[in-house]
Amino acid sequence: MVRDTLPNGSQFVSATGDSGFSCSQAGGVVTCSGGTLLNGASGHITINTHAPSATGLYTNAVAVDPNNTIAERSEANNTASASISVIYWY
């Protein structure tokens, strides 16, 4: 499972994944599940949104295996976030 918490004010458009992932969105959180990856393999999930309509710094946060249901050597590397400045020119 992959869970992506979208920045406040952004508008969800769509989400798709390969490797068997199926994605849905509710309340600004995109959840993709059902994917199957072999050890060491990678998959791709694409989430499309519209930027928030106000100038500001926005952070997008994502977690892989957010419920820690898959045993692995390190649970500490399952999250990431990125911030972006949105500037509107009028």
GROMACS elastic network, one bead per residue, 0.5 to 0.9 nm:
[ bonds ]
;  ai    aj funct       b0    kb
    1    21     6  0.83065   500
    1    31     6  0.70335   500
    1    32     6  0.55943   500
    1    34     6  0.69260   500
    1    35     6  0.73825   500
    1    63     6  0.83978   500
    1    64     6  0.60566   500
    1    65     6  0.51553   500
    1    66     6  0.71013   500
    1    67     6  0.84624   500
    2    23     6  0.89566   500
    2    30     6  0.80701   500
    2    31     6  0.57627   500
    2    32     6  0.51087   500
    2    33     6  0.64292   500
    2    45     6  0.88925   500
    2    62     6  0.71609   500
    2    63     6  0.57413   500
    2    65     6  0.60360   500
    2    66     6  0.69577   500
    3    29     6  0.68181   500
    3    30     6  0.57193   500
    3    32     6  0.64617   500
    3    33     6  0.86883   500
    3    61     6  0.84455   500
    3    62     6  0.56356   500
    3    63     6  0.52721   500
    3    64     6  0.65400   500
    3    65     6  0.79516   500
    3    66     6  0.68313   500
    4    28     6  0.84579   500
    4    29     6  0.56518   500
    4    30     6  0.50408   500
    4    31     6  0.64549   500
    4    32     6  0.85260   500
    4    47     6  0.88976   500
    4    60     6  0.73639   500
    4    61     6  0.58140   500
    4    63     6  0.64272   500
    4    64     6  0.87745   500
    5     8     6  0.88447   500
    5    28     6  0.61831   500
    5    30     6  0.64176   500
    5    31     6  0.87344   500
    5    60     6  0.62355   500
    5    61     6  0.53877   500
    5    62     6  0.61867   500
    5    63     6  0.86277   500
    6     9     6  0.84334   500
    6    10     6  0.67364   500
    6    11     6  0.84954   500
    6    12     6  0.80828   500
    6    28     6  0.54248   500
    6    29     6  0.59514   500
    6    30     6  0.74266   500
    6    49     6  0.85632   500
    6    59     6  0.77531   500
    6    60     6  0.53465   500
    6    61     6  0.68976   500
    6    62     6  0.85115   500
    7    10     6  0.57469   500
    7    11     6  0.89242   500
    7    28     6  0.76762   500
    7    51     6  0.86509   500
    7    52     6  0.78541   500
    7    58     6  0.57532   500
    7    59     6  0.55591   500
    7    60     6  0.52789   500
    7    61     6  0.79747   500
    8    11     6  0.86995   500
    8    28     6  0.75967   500
    8    52     6  0.72346   500
    8    58     6  0.74737   500
    8    59     6  0.84510   500
    8    60     6  0.89696   500
    9    28     6  0.88235   500
    9    50     6  0.89266   500
    9    51     6  0.74307   500
    9    53     6  0.69066   500
    9    54     6  0.80294   500
   10    28     6  0.79988   500
   10    49     6  0.64108   500
   10    50     6  0.56398   500
   10    53     6  0.76342   500
   11    28     6  0.79684   500
   11    48     6  0.87488   500
   11    49     6  0.53104   500
   11    51     6  0.67442   500
   11    52     6  0.70436   500
   12    15     6  0.84101   500
   12    25     6  0.76400   500
   12    28     6  0.72139   500
   12    30     6  0.85752   500
   12    47     6  0.80429   500
   12    48     6  0.65203   500
   12    50     6  0.65834   500
   13    47     6  0.77012   500
   13    48     6  0.53025   500
   13    50     6  0.70165   500
   14    23     6  0.86295   500
   14    24     6  0.83911   500
   14    25     6  0.84562   500
   14    46     6  0.81112   500
   14    47     6  0.58767   500
   14    48     6  0.51965   500
   14    49     6  0.70545   500
   15    22     6  0.84424   500
   15    23     6  0.58619   500
   15    24     6  0.70982   500
   15    25     6  0.81984   500
   15    30     6  0.77057   500
   15    32     6  0.83601   500
   15    45     6  0.71198   500
   15    46     6  0.55260   500
   15    48     6  0.61971   500
   15    49     6  0.89086   500
   16    21     6  0.74549   500
   16    22     6  0.67755   500
   16    23     6  0.60546   500
   16    24     6  0.88221   500
   16    32     6  0.82697   500
   16    44     6  0.84616   500
   16    45     6  0.56930   500
   16    46     6  0.53744   500
   16    47     6  0.66622   500
   16    48     6  0.89437   500
   17    20     6  0.69820   500
   17    22     6  0.63398   500
   17    23     6  0.70647   500
   17    32     6  0.75792   500
   17    35     6  0.82645   500
   17    43     6  0.76039   500
   17    44     6  0.56928   500
   17    46     6  0.62103   500
   17    47     6  0.86905   500
   18    21     6  0.56997   500
   18    22     6  0.83049   500
   18    35     6  0.76064   500
   18    43     6  0.61413   500
   18    44     6  0.57095   500
   18    45     6  0.65655   500
   19    34     6  0.86180   500
   19    35     6  0.53679   500
   19    36     6  0.58753   500
   19    37     6  0.67864   500
   19    42     6  0.85989   500
   19    43     6  0.59636   500
   19    44     6  0.76764   500
   20    33     6  0.81403   500
   20    34     6  0.59946   500
   20    36     6  0.62489   500
   20    37     6  0.88871   500
   21    32     6  0.58237   500
   21    33     6  0.52445   500
   21    34     6  0.50224   500
   21    36     6  0.76092   500
   21    43     6  0.87239   500
   21    44     6  0.88282   500
   21    45     6  0.78151   500
   22    31     6  0.82512   500
   22    32     6  0.53071   500
   22    33     6  0.55554   500
   22    34     6  0.62208   500
   22    35     6  0.73111   500
   23    30     6  0.68095   500
   23    31     6  0.55584   500
   23    33     6  0.65558   500
   23    34     6  0.89097   500
   23    45     6  0.86641   500
   24    29     6  0.83928   500
   24    30     6  0.56901   500
   24    31     6  0.55246   500
   24    32     6  0.64822   500
   24    33     6  0.89312   500
   25    28     6  0.65441   500
   25    29     6  0.55462   500
   25    31     6  0.62224   500
   25    32     6  0.87470   500
   26    29     6  0.54832   500
   26    30     6  0.66427   500
   26    31     6  0.83126   500
   27    30     6  0.84041   500
   30    47     6  0.81634   500
   32    35     6  0.79212   500
   32    45     6  0.80766   500
   33    36     6  0.89937   500
   35    43     6  0.83615   500
   36    43     6  0.86840   500
   37    40     6  0.79274   500
   37    41     6  0.57493   500
   37    42     6  0.66565   500
   37    43     6  0.71190   500
   38    41     6  0.52934   500
   38    42     6  0.81123   500
   39    42     6  0.87259   500
   50    53     6  0.85430   500
   51    54     6  0.85608   500
   51    86     6  0.74543   500
   52    55     6  0.77506   500
   52    56     6  0.85802   500
   52    58     6  0.83413   500
   52    86     6  0.75566   500
   53    86     6  0.84073   500
   53    88     6  0.79197   500
   54    86     6  0.72779   500
   54    87     6  0.75390   500
   54    88     6  0.71191   500
   55    85     6  0.73845   500
   55    86     6  0.50306   500
   55    88     6  0.58210   500
   56    84     6  0.83332   500
   56    85     6  0.56524   500
   56    86     6  0.53544   500
   56    87     6  0.67388   500
   57    83     6  0.66026   500
   57    84     6  0.56614   500
   57    86     6  0.62848   500
   57    87     6  0.88739   500
   58    82     6  0.83343   500
   58    83     6  0.53909   500
   58    84     6  0.54375   500
   58    85     6  0.62805   500
   58    86     6  0.74056   500
   59    81     6  0.66644   500
   59    82     6  0.55659   500
   59    84     6  0.64971   500
   59    85     6  0.89115   500
   60    80     6  0.84816   500
   60    81     6  0.54447   500
   60    82     6  0.54455   500
   60    83     6  0.62991   500
   60    84     6  0.84209   500
   61    79     6  0.74090   500
   61    80     6  0.59035   500
   61    82     6  0.66959   500
   61    83     6  0.87951   500
   62    66     6  0.88075   500
   62    78     6  0.83749   500
   62    79     6  0.56983   500
   62    80     6  0.54973   500
   62    81     6  0.61668   500
   63    66     6  0.53494   500
   63    78     6  0.56150   500
   63    80     6  0.65954   500
   63    81     6  0.87865   500
   64    67     6  0.86018   500
   64    68     6  0.85836   500
   64    77     6  0.87715   500
   64    78     6  0.50780   500
   64    79     6  0.63311   500
   64    80     6  0.88908   500
   65    68     6  0.52957   500
   65    69     6  0.65238   500
   65    70     6  0.68795   500
   65    75     6  0.88464   500
   65    78     6  0.68814   500
   65    79     6  0.89274   500
   66    69     6  0.79301   500
   66    78     6  0.75158   500
   66    79     6  0.81757   500
   67    70     6  0.84389   500
   68    71     6  0.71327   500
   68    72     6  0.89022   500
   68    75     6  0.73687   500
   71    74     6  0.85776   500
   71    75     6  0.82175   500
   72    75     6  0.66077   500
   74    77     6  0.64457   500
   74    78     6  0.82523   500
   75    78     6  0.59959   500
   75    79     6  0.89791   500
   76    79     6  0.75348   500
   77    80     6  0.79453   500
